[in-house]
Amino acid sequence: MKIQQLILEALNLPTNAITYHVSQELAAFYPKKALLEGSDSAFDVERYAQANLCTIKYDTSIYNQIISGWDGMENKIYNSTENASFEVTWEEHKLDILLISFQEGYCKTRYHWILAESKDIAEKFFAAVCEWNSEIRSEILVFEEGYWSKNEELFESIQNATFDNLILPSTLKQ
């Protein structure tokens, strides 16, 4: 329950105070754990878990805010974590992750805190997730709504392009 209260307290603070407040409280709650924090967009632990490179177990004692959006290209709903606490199992290590999202000007900031047995484990996990997410695999980078994201569908449609379906017929060239 203390994590849920921490999230509520933090989101009621001025933007400049949120991350410092949460960091200070986590350090006090878990004095024997190493704390690594940041807002690097390459740290997409959920995508890393979808590739079966780690497992995620959400903390069911609190409300984890998962928002839904619409993918018009695929005509399907997608989910993303907004504010949540979960345990990650990675290479036989257990790490606790806290994600909090907040508005900063015109952009939304997604900030993460990683709690691990040691700084070395936290840094290696962080690096593994960021490195894996930074690699381009049959995708194209698309800049949309202020952020870069990978788009597999666009990559596939470009792979299927030929001069016959790429160049407009003369009747349409005007």
C-alpha positions as CSV (number, residue, x, y, z in Angstrom):
1,M,0.0,0.0,0.0
2,K,2.9,2.4,0.6
3,I,3.8,2.3,-3.1
4,Q,0.2,3.2,-4.1
5,Q,0.3,6.1,-1.6
6,L,3.7,7.2,-3.0
7,I,2.3,7.3,-6.5
8,L,-0.7,9.4,-5.4
9,E,1.5,11.8,-3.4
10,A,4.0,12.2,-6.3
11,L,1.3,12.9,-8.9
12,N,0.0,15.7,-6.7
13,L,3.3,17.5,-6.5
14,P,4.7,20.1,-8.9
15,T,6.4,18.5,-11.9
16,N,9.8,19.5,-10.8
17,A,9.4,17.7,-7.5
18,I,7.9,14.4,-8.6
19,T,11.0,12.4,-9.4
20,Y,13.1,13.7,-6.5
21,H,10.2,12.9,-4.0
22,V,9.8,9.3,-5.3
23,S,13.5,8.7,-5.4
24,Q,13.9,9.9,-1.8
25,E,11.0,7.8,-0.6
26,L,12.1,4.6,-2.4
27,A,15.6,5.0,-0.9
28,A,14.0,5.2,2.5
29,F,11.6,2.3,1.9
30,Y,14.4,0.0,0.6
31,P,17.7,1.1,2.1
32,K,19.4,-2.2,1.3
33,K,18.6,-2.1,-2.5
34,A,20.4,-0.3,-5.3
35,L,18.2,2.3,-7.0
36,L,18.6,3.2,-10.7
37,E,16.2,5.8,-12.2
38,G,15.6,7.7,-15.4
39,S,13.2,8.4,-18.3
40,D,15.1,6.9,-21.2
41,S,12.5,5.9,-23.9
42,A,14.6,2.9,-24.8
43,F,13.8,1.4,-21.4
44,D,10.6,-0.4,-22.6
45,V,10.6,-3.3,-20.2
46,E,7.2,-4.5,-21.4
47,R,8.3,-4.9,-24.9
48,Y,11.4,-6.7,-23.7
49,A,9.2,-9.0,-21.7
50,Q,6.9,-9.6,-24.8
51,A,10.1,-11.0,-26.5
52,N,10.4,-13.5,-23.5
53,L,13.7,-11.9,-22.3
54,C,12.3,-11.4,-18.8
55,T,9.0,-11.9,-17.0
56,I,6.8,-9.3,-15.4
57,K,4.6,-9.8,-12.4
58,Y,2.4,-6.8,-11.5
59,D,2.0,-5.9,-7.8
60,T,-1.6,-6.9,-7.3
61,S,-1.8,-5.1,-3.9
62,I,-2.1,-1.8,-5.7
63,Y,-4.0,-0.4,-8.6
64,N,-1.8,-0.6,-11.7
65,Q,-3.0,2.0,-14.3
66,I,-2.9,0.5,-17.8
67,I,-4.2,2.7,-20.5
68,S,-5.7,1.5,-23.8
69,G,-5.4,3.0,-27.2
70,W,-6.5,2.2,-30.8
71,D,-4.1,1.0,-33.5
72,G,-5.9,2.1,-36.6
73,M,-3.4,0.4,-38.9
74,E,-4.1,-3.0,-37.3
75,N,-7.6,-2.2,-36.2
76,K,-6.9,-3.4,-32.7
77,I,-6.6,-2.2,-29.1
78,Y,-3.2,-1.8,-27.5
79,N,-2.3,-1.3,-23.9
80,S,0.5,0.5,-22.2
81,T,1.5,1.0,-18.6
82,E,0.9,4.5,-17.3
83,N,1.5,4.1,-13.5
84,A,2.4,0.7,-12.0
85,S,4.7,-1.3,-9.8
86,F,5.9,-4.8,-10.8
87,E,8.5,-7.4,-10.2
88,V,10.8,-8.5,-13.0
89,T,12.6,-11.8,-13.2
90,W,15.7,-11.5,-15.4
91,E,18.6,-13.9,-15.6
92,E,17.7,-15.4,-12.2
93,H,17.5,-11.9,-10.6
94,K,14.5,-10.3,-9.1
95,L,14.1,-6.5,-9.7
96,D,11.3,-4.2,-8.6
97,I,10.2,-1.6,-11.1
98,L,8.1,1.5,-10.5
99,L,6.7,3.4,-13.5
100,I,5.1,6.8,-13.2
101,S,3.9,9.0,-16.0
102,F,3.3,12.7,-15.8
103,Q,2.7,15.7,-18.1
104,E,5.7,17.9,-18.6
105,G,4.8,20.8,-20.9
106,Y,3.3,19.4,-24.1
107,C,4.9,16.0,-23.6
108,K,4.2,13.1,-21.3
109,T,7.2,11.8,-19.4
110,R,7.4,8.2,-18.4
111,Y,9.9,7.8,-15.5
112,H,11.2,4.5,-14.1
113,W,12.9,3.4,-11.0
114,I,14.7,0.1,-10.8
115,L,15.4,-1.5,-7.4
116,A,17.9,-4.4,-7.4
117,E,20.2,-6.3,-5.1
118,S,23.2,-4.4,-6.4
119,K,23.9,-1.4,-8.7
120,D,25.7,-3.8,-11.1
121,I,22.6,-5.9,-11.6
122,A,20.4,-2.8,-12.0
123,E,22.8,-1.3,-14.6
124,K,23.2,-4.6,-16.5
125,F,19.4,-5.0,-16.7
126,F,18.9,-1.4,-17.8
127,A,21.6,-1.8,-20.4
128,A,20.2,-5.1,-21.7
129,V,16.6,-3.7,-22.1
130,C,17.8,-0.4,-23.7
131,E,20.2,-2.2,-26.1
132,W,17.6,-4.7,-27.2
133,N,14.9,-2.0,-27.7
134,S,17.4,0.2,-29.7
135,E,18.1,-2.6,-32.2
136,I,16.1,-2.3,-35.4
137,R,14.6,-5.7,-36.5
138,S,12.4,-5.6,-39.6
139,E,11.0,-2.3,-38.5
140,I,11.1,1.4,-39.5
141,L,11.5,4.2,-37.1
142,V,8.5,6.6,-37.2
143,F,8.4,9.9,-35.4
144,E,4.8,10.6,-34.2
145,E,3.3,12.7,-31.5
146,G,6.8,13.8,-30.2
147,Y,8.3,10.3,-29.9
148,W,10.1,7.7,-32.1
149,S,8.5,4.3,-32.3
150,K,9.1,1.2,-34.4
151,N,6.6,0.2,-37.0
152,E,6.7,-3.4,-38.3
153,E,3.6,-3.0,-40.6
154,L,5.2,0.0,-42.5
155,F,8.4,-2.0,-43.0
156,E,6.4,-5.0,-44.4
157,S,4.4,-2.7,-46.7
158,I,7.6,-1.2,-48.1
159,Q,9.0,-4.6,-48.6
160,N,6.0,-5.4,-50.8
161,A,6.5,-2.3,-52.9
162,T,7.3,-2.7,-56.6
163,F,7.6,-0.2,-59.4
164,D,4.1,-1.3,-60.6
165,N,2.4,-0.5,-57.4
166,L,4.6,2.4,-56.4
167,I,4.4,4.6,-59.5
168,L,1.1,6.1,-60.2
169,P,-0.7,5.2,-63.5
170,S,-0.5,7.9,-66.1
171,T,-4.2,8.7,-65.7
172,L,-3.5,9.7,-62.0
173,K,-0.4,11.7,-62.7
174,Q,-1.6,15.3,-62.7
